[in-house]
Amino acid sequence: MANIIRDGSVATAPPADAAAAVTGDQSATIAANAQSPAEVSQDGTTVKMPPVGEQIEADRYAASRAAHARGSTGLRFNKIVPPGSI
């Protein structure tokens, strides 16, 4: 995730748990980010983390996209025909 700093430079912050970022389960990452500082400055470089609310919203969106990509309709109508009937 890249954030643009006031001086025009771009800083990136790696996810707190890289394995969670690959699997799509962001709950551990969001919990770790909630306990870490929102902004860090060192040697003239500033890194800002998005608000936790935005991270939760992004996780919900990613889960929604993954569920949609599975291709199941979620609701299926079938006609039940008992055996022996014509």
NUSEMI-862578 format. One record per atom (N, C-alpha, C): residue in three letters; atom name; x negated, z, y. Coordinates in Angstrom, 2 decimals. Each point is the difference from the previous one (the first is absolute). Example, Ala and Ser with C-alpha at 12.3 -4.5 7.8 and 13.67 -1.06 7.14 Angstrom:
(torvo "Ala"; "N"; (-13.19; 7.80; -5.69));
(torvo "Ala"; "CA"; (0.89; 0.00; 1.19));
(torvo "Ala"; "C"; (-0.90; 0.00; 1.20));
(torvo "Ser"; "N"; (0.35; -0.72; 1.05));
(torvo "Ser"; "CA"; (-0.82; 0.06; 1.19));
(torvo "Ser"; "C"; (0.77; 0.73; 1.09));
END
This chain:
(torvo "Met"; "N"; (-0.84; 0.00; -1.15));
(torvo "Met"; "CA"; (0.84; 0.00; 1.15));
(torvo "Met"; "C"; (-0.90; 0.00; 1.23));
(torvo "Ala"; "N"; (0.17; -0.96; 0.87));
(torvo "Ala"; "CA"; (-0.85; -0.10; 1.18));
(torvo "Ala"; "C"; (0.75; 0.46; 1.23));
(torvo "Asn"; "N"; (-0.72; 0.68; 0.85));
(torvo "Asn"; "CA"; (0.56; 0.46; 1.27));
(torvo "Asn"; "C"; (-0.91; -0.48; 1.11));
(torvo "Ile"; "N"; (0.59; -0.50; 1.07));
(torvo "Ile"; "CA"; (-0.78; -0.47; 1.14));
(torvo "Ile"; "C"; (-0.21; 1.17; 0.95));
(torvo "Ile"; "N"; (-1.25; 0.23; 0.35));
(torvo "Ile"; "CA"; (-0.38; 1.09; 0.88));
(torvo "Ile"; "C"; (0.05; -0.50; 1.44));
(torvo "Arg"; "N"; (0.04; 0.91; 0.97));
(torvo "Arg"; "CA"; (0.13; -0.36; 1.41));
(torvo "Arg"; "C"; (-1.09; -0.97; 0.48));
(torvo "Asp"; "N"; (-1.22; 0.15; -0.53));
(torvo "Asp"; "CA"; (-1.07; -0.86; 0.48));
(torvo "Asp"; "C"; (0.03; -1.39; -0.66));
(torvo "Gly"; "N"; (1.00; -0.28; -0.85));
(torvo "Gly"; "CA"; (0.15; -1.31; -0.60));
(torvo "Gly"; "C"; (-0.59; -0.10; -1.38));
(torvo "Ser"; "N"; (-0.76; 1.01; -0.45));
(torvo "Ser"; "CA"; (-0.56; -0.06; -1.34));
(torvo "Ser"; "C"; (1.07; 0.34; -1.03));
(torvo "Val"; "N"; (-0.25; -0.35; -1.24));
(torvo "Val"; "CA"; (0.95; 0.25; -1.08));
(torvo "Val"; "C"; (-0.63; 0.96; -0.99));
(torvo "Ala"; "N"; (0.74; 1.02; -0.38));
(torvo "Ala"; "CA"; (-0.48; 0.96; -0.98));
(torvo "Ala"; "C"; (0.96; 0.01; -1.18));
(torvo "Thr"; "N"; (-0.53; 0.18; -1.19));
(torvo "Thr"; "CA"; (0.84; 0.06; -1.19));
(torvo "Thr"; "C"; (-0.23; 1.33; -0.69));
(torvo "Ala"; "N"; (1.04; 0.49; -0.64));
(torvo "Ala"; "CA"; (-0.10; 1.23; -0.76));
(torvo "Ala"; "C"; (0.43; -0.28; -1.44));
(torvo "Pro"; "N"; (-0.85; 0.29; -0.98));
(torvo "Pro"; "CA"; (0.39; -0.25; -1.38));
(torvo "Pro"; "C"; (1.09; 0.97; -0.42));
(torvo "Pro"; "N"; (0.82; -0.37; -0.97));
(torvo "Pro"; "CA"; (1.03; 0.92; -0.46));
(torvo "Pro"; "C"; (-0.63; 1.23; -0.63));
(torvo "Ala"; "N"; (0.70; 1.12; 0.07));
(torvo "Ala"; "CA"; (-0.53; 1.25; -0.54));
(torvo "Ala"; "C"; (-0.21; -0.11; -1.50));
(torvo "Asp"; "N"; (0.83; -0.76; -0.68));
(torvo "Asp"; "CA"; (-0.12; -0.17; -1.44));
(torvo "Asp"; "C"; (0.06; -1.50; -0.30));
(torvo "Ala"; "N"; (-1.14; -0.62; -0.25));
(torvo "Ala"; "CA"; (-0.04; -1.45; -0.20));
(torvo "Ala"; "C"; (0.77; -0.42; -1.25));
(torvo "Ala"; "N"; (0.03; 0.82; -1.03));
(torvo "Ala"; "CA"; (0.75; -0.34; -1.21));
(torvo "Ala"; "C"; (1.49; -0.06; 0.29));
(torvo "Ala"; "N"; (0.50; 0.87; 0.83));
(torvo "Ala"; "CA"; (1.42; 0.00; 0.34));
(torvo "Ala"; "C"; (0.34; -1.25; 0.80));
(torvo "Ala"; "N"; (-0.92; -0.48; 0.81));
(torvo "Ala"; "CA"; (0.25; -1.20; 0.79));
(torvo "Ala"; "C"; (0.15; -1.22; -0.90));
(torvo "Val"; "N"; (-0.72; -0.03; -1.11));
(torvo "Val"; "CA"; (0.07; -1.13; -0.92));
(torvo "Val"; "C"; (1.27; 0.05; -0.83));
(torvo "Thr"; "N"; (0.38; 1.18; -0.47));
(torvo "Thr"; "CA"; (1.17; 0.11; -0.86));
(torvo "Thr"; "C"; (1.30; -0.06; 0.75));
(torvo "Gly"; "N"; (0.01; 0.26; 1.30));
(torvo "Gly"; "CA"; (1.21; -0.05; 0.79));
(torvo "Gly"; "C"; (0.64; 1.36; 0.18));
(torvo "Asp"; "N"; (-0.47; 1.03; -0.69));
(torvo "Asp"; "CA"; (0.55; 1.34; 0.18));
(torvo "Asp"; "C"; (-0.74; 0.66; 1.15));
(torvo "Gln"; "N"; (0.64; 0.04; 1.14));
(torvo "Gln"; "CA"; (-0.64; 0.49; 1.22));
(torvo "Gln"; "C"; (0.28; 1.46; 0.28));
(torvo "Ser"; "N"; (0.75; 0.69; -0.86));
(torvo "Ser"; "CA"; (0.39; 1.38; 0.31));
(torvo "Ser"; "C"; (-1.21; 0.92; 0.12));
(torvo "Ala"; "N"; (-0.99; -0.16; -0.86));
(torvo "Ala"; "CA"; (-1.20; 0.83; 0.08));
(torvo "Ala"; "C"; (-0.79; -0.31; 1.27));
(torvo "Thr"; "N"; (-0.07; -1.27; 0.35));
(torvo "Thr"; "CA"; (-0.72; -0.41; 1.21));
(torvo "Thr"; "C"; (0.68; 0.55; 1.25));
(torvo "Ile"; "N"; (1.33; -0.08; 0.04));
(torvo "Ile"; "CA"; (0.74; 0.49; 1.16));
(torvo "Ile"; "C"; (-0.18; 1.51; 0.13));
(torvo "Ala"; "N"; (0.04; 0.72; -1.12));
(torvo "Ala"; "CA"; (-0.18; 1.46; 0.04));
(torvo "Ala"; "C"; (-1.40; 0.35; 0.51));
(torvo "Ala"; "N"; (-1.03; -0.74; -0.45));
(torvo "Ala"; "CA"; (-1.36; 0.26; 0.46));
(torvo "Ala"; "C"; (-0.16; -0.34; 1.49));
(torvo "Asn"; "N"; (0.63; -1.09; 0.42));
(torvo "Asn"; "CA"; (-0.09; -0.40; 1.40));
(torvo "Asn"; "C"; (0.74; 0.97; 0.92));
(torvo "Ala"; "N"; (1.05; 0.63; -0.50));
(torvo "Ala"; "CA"; (0.74; 0.97; 0.80));
(torvo "Ala"; "C"; (-0.84; 1.23; 0.31));
(torvo "Gln"; "N"; (-0.94; 0.32; -0.88));
(torvo "Gln"; "CA"; (-0.85; 1.17; 0.19));
(torvo "Gln"; "C"; (-1.29; -0.33; 0.75));
(torvo "Ser"; "N"; (-0.32; -1.26; 0.14));
(torvo "Ser"; "CA"; (-1.23; -0.39; 0.69));
(torvo "Ser"; "C"; (0.29; -0.22; 1.49));
(torvo "Pro"; "N"; (-1.05; -0.02; 0.83));
(torvo "Pro"; "CA"; (0.22; -0.20; 1.44));
(torvo "Pro"; "C"; (0.53; -1.40; 0.29));
(torvo "Ala"; "N"; (0.80; -0.12; 1.04));
(torvo "Ala"; "CA"; (0.59; -1.29; 0.36));
(torvo "Ala"; "C"; (-1.00; -0.92; 0.70));
(torvo "Glu"; "N"; (-1.01; 0.59; 0.64));
(torvo "Glu"; "CA"; (-0.99; -0.79; 0.74));
(torvo "Glu"; "C"; (-1.37; 0.64; -0.18));
(torvo "Val"; "N"; (-1.00; -0.85; -0.26));
(torvo "Val"; "CA"; (-1.37; 0.49; -0.19));
(torvo "Val"; "C"; (-0.92; -0.86; 0.86));
(torvo "Ser"; "N"; (-0.93; 0.65; 0.72));
(torvo "Ser"; "CA"; (-0.98; -0.70; 0.81));
(torvo "Ser"; "C"; (-1.40; 0.43; -0.41));
(torvo "Gln"; "N"; (-0.88; -0.97; -0.16));
(torvo "Gln"; "CA"; (-1.39; 0.30; -0.33));
(torvo "Gln"; "C"; (-0.87; -1.16; 0.49));
(torvo "Asp"; "N"; (-1.04; 0.33; 0.72));
(torvo "Asp"; "CA"; (-0.95; -0.97; 0.52));
(torvo "Asp"; "C"; (0.68; -1.14; 0.77));
(torvo "Gly"; "N"; (1.00; 0.33; 0.78));
(torvo "Gly"; "CA"; (0.66; -1.01; 0.82));
(torvo "Gly"; "C"; (1.05; -0.82; -0.73));
(torvo "Thr"; "N"; (0.20; 0.25; -1.27));
(torvo "Thr"; "CA"; (1.01; -0.72; -0.77));
(torvo "Thr"; "C"; (1.18; 0.92; -0.25));
(torvo "Thr"; "N"; (1.19; -0.48; 0.29));
(torvo "Thr"; "CA"; (1.21; 0.79; -0.18));
(torvo "Thr"; "C"; (0.87; -0.66; -1.06));
(torvo "Val"; "N"; (0.48; 0.81; -0.93));
(torvo "Val"; "CA"; (0.90; -0.49; -1.04));
(torvo "Val"; "C"; (1.30; 0.78; 0.11));
(torvo "Lys"; "N"; (1.11; -0.74; 0.12));
(torvo "Lys"; "CA"; (1.32; 0.62; 0.08));
(torvo "Lys"; "C"; (0.79; -0.36; -1.24));
(torvo "Met"; "N"; (0.68; 0.97; -0.55));
(torvo "Met"; "CA"; (0.84; -0.22; -1.17));
(torvo "Met"; "C"; (1.44; -0.21; 0.46));
(torvo "Pro"; "N"; (0.74; -0.89; -0.65));
(torvo "Pro"; "CA"; (1.40; -0.16; 0.38));
(torvo "Pro"; "C"; (0.78; 1.28; -0.26));
(torvo "Pro"; "N"; (1.06; 0.24; 0.73));
(torvo "Pro"; "CA"; (0.80; 1.21; -0.23));
(torvo "Pro"; "C"; (0.53; 0.05; -1.43));
(torvo "Val"; "N"; (0.20; 1.21; -0.51));
(torvo "Val"; "CA"; (0.44; 0.18; -1.38));
(torvo "Val"; "C"; (1.36; -0.65; -0.22));
(torvo "Gly"; "N"; (0.86; 0.04; 1.00));
(torvo "Gly"; "CA"; (1.31; -0.64; -0.13));
(torvo "Gly"; "C"; (-0.10; -1.49; -0.26));
(torvo "Glu"; "N"; (-0.94; -0.65; 0.68));
(torvo "Glu"; "CA"; (-0.22; -1.43; -0.22));
(torvo "Glu"; "C"; (-0.57; -0.26; -1.39));
(torvo "Gln"; "N"; (-0.85; 0.89; -0.50));
(torvo "Gln"; "CA"; (-0.56; -0.16; -1.34));
(torvo "Gln"; "C"; (1.09; 0.13; -1.06));
(torvo "Ile"; "N"; (0.92; 0.95; 0.20));
(torvo "Ile"; "CA"; (1.10; 0.17; -0.94));
(torvo "Ile"; "C"; (0.91; -1.23; 0.03));
(torvo "Glu"; "N"; (0.27; -0.52; 1.18));
(torvo "Glu"; "CA"; (0.83; -1.19; 0.13));
(torvo "Glu"; "C"; (-0.67; -1.21; -0.67));
(torvo "Ala"; "N"; (-1.31; -0.12; 0.16));
(torvo "Ala"; "CA"; (-0.73; -1.09; -0.65));
(torvo "Ala"; "C"; (0.02; 0.14; -1.51));
(torvo "Asp"; "N"; (-0.07; 1.23; -0.51));
(torvo "Asp"; "CA"; (0.07; 0.23; -1.45));
(torvo "Asp"; "C"; (1.37; -0.39; -0.53));
(torvo "Arg"; "N"; (1.05; 0.36; 0.73));
(torvo "Arg"; "CA"; (1.36; -0.39; -0.41));
(torvo "Arg"; "C"; (0.15; -1.51; -0.01));
(torvo "Tyr"; "N"; (-0.54; -0.66; 1.01));
(torvo "Tyr"; "CA"; (0.08; -1.46; 0.08));
(torvo "Tyr"; "C"; (-0.75; -0.64; -1.18));
(torvo "Ala"; "N"; (-1.19; 0.51; -0.31));
(torvo "Ala"; "CA"; (-0.78; -0.55; -1.11));
(torvo "Ala"; "C"; (0.74; 0.21; -1.32));
(torvo "Ala"; "N"; (0.61; 1.16; -0.19));
(torvo "Ala"; "CA"; (0.77; 0.26; -1.22));
(torvo "Ala"; "C"; (1.20; -0.93; -0.09));
(torvo "Ser"; "N"; (0.64; -0.26; 1.13));
(torvo "Ser"; "CA"; (1.14; -0.91; 0.03));
(torvo "Ser"; "C"; (-0.43; -1.42; -0.36));
(torvo "Arg"; "N"; (-1.12; -0.43; 0.55));
(torvo "Arg"; "CA"; (-0.51; -1.34; -0.31));
(torvo "Arg"; "C"; (-0.38; -0.12; -1.48));
(torvo "Ala"; "N"; (-0.61; 1.04; -0.56));
(torvo "Ala"; "CA"; (-0.38; -0.02; -1.41));
(torvo "Ala"; "C"; (1.24; -0.04; -0.89));
(torvo "Ala"; "N"; (1.04; 0.75; 0.36));
(torvo "Ala"; "CA"; (1.23; -0.01; -0.78));
(torvo "Ala"; "C"; (0.68; -1.37; 0.07));
(torvo "His"; "N"; (-0.05; -0.62; 1.15));
(torvo "His"; "CA"; (0.61; -1.32; 0.16));
(torvo "His"; "C"; (-0.78; -1.06; -0.78));
(torvo "Ala"; "N"; (-1.31; 0.15; -0.10));
(torvo "Ala"; "CA"; (-0.84; -0.98; -0.67));
(torvo "Ala"; "C"; (0.18; 0.03; -1.52));
(torvo "Arg"; "N"; (0.53; 1.10; -0.53));
(torvo "Arg"; "CA"; (0.21; 0.09; -1.45));
(torvo "Arg"; "C"; (1.00; -1.02; -0.50));
(torvo "Gly"; "N"; (0.91; -0.44; 0.84));
(torvo "Gly"; "CA"; (0.92; -1.05; -0.37));
(torvo "Gly"; "C"; (1.30; 0.48; -0.63));
(torvo "Ser"; "N"; (0.14; 1.28; -0.28));
(torvo "Ser"; "CA"; (1.27; 0.45; -0.56));
(torvo "Ser"; "C"; (1.02; 0.11; 1.12));
(torvo "Thr"; "N"; (1.22; -0.29; -0.31));
(torvo "Thr"; "CA"; (1.03; 0.02; 1.02));
(torvo "Thr"; "C"; (0.52; 1.41; 0.26));
(torvo "Gly"; "N"; (-0.23; 0.92; -0.94));
(torvo "Gly"; "CA"; (0.46; 1.36; 0.19));
(torvo "Gly"; "C"; (1.41; 0.20; -0.50));
(torvo "Leu"; "N"; (0.82; -1.03; 0.06));
(torvo "Leu"; "CA"; (1.37; 0.08; -0.47));
(torvo "Leu"; "C"; (0.31; -1.31; -0.70));
(torvo "Arg"; "N"; (0.45; 0.10; -1.22));
(torvo "Arg"; "CA"; (0.25; -1.20; -0.79));
(torvo "Arg"; "C"; (1.38; 0.11; -0.63));
(torvo "Phe"; "N"; (0.77; -1.06; 0.06));
(torvo "Phe"; "CA"; (1.32; -0.05; -0.60));
(torvo "Phe"; "C"; (-0.07; -0.86; -1.25));
(torvo "Asn"; "N"; (0.47; 0.55; -1.11));
(torvo "Asn"; "CA"; (0.05; -0.73; -1.26));
(torvo "Asn"; "C"; (1.41; 0.10; -0.57));
(torvo "Lys"; "N"; (0.40; -1.04; -0.68));
(torvo "Lys"; "CA"; (1.29; 0.01; -0.67));
(torvo "Lys"; "C"; (-0.23; 0.54; -1.40));
(torvo "Ile"; "N"; (0.71; 1.08; -0.33));
(torvo "Ile"; "CA"; (-0.16; 0.61; -1.32));
(torvo "Ile"; "C"; (1.00; -0.65; -0.94));
(torvo "Val"; "N"; (-0.52; -0.53; -1.11));
(torvo "Val"; "CA"; (0.83; -0.64; -1.01));
(torvo "Val"; "C"; (-0.14; 0.82; -1.28));
(torvo "Pro"; "N"; (1.08; 0.63; -0.47));
(torvo "Pro"; "CA"; (-0.10; 0.76; -1.23));
(torvo "Pro"; "C"; (-0.27; -0.90; -1.21));
(torvo "Pro"; "N"; (-0.72; 0.51; -0.99));
(torvo "Pro"; "CA"; (-0.29; -0.82; -1.17));
(torvo "Pro"; "C"; (1.27; -0.38; -0.76));
(torvo "Gly"; "N"; (0.04; -1.19; -0.52));
(torvo "Gly"; "CA"; (1.15; -0.46; -0.78));
(torvo "Gly"; "C"; (1.08; -0.66; 0.83));
(torvo "Ser"; "N"; (-0.09; 0.01; 1.29));
(torvo "Ser"; "CA"; (1.00; -0.66; 0.83));
(torvo "Ser"; "C"; (-0.43; -1.43; 0.29));
(torvo "Ile"; "N"; (0.95; -0.82; 0.31));
(torvo "Ile"; "CA"; (-0.31; -1.40; 0.27));
(torvo "Ile"; "C"; (0.16; -0.31; 1.46));
END
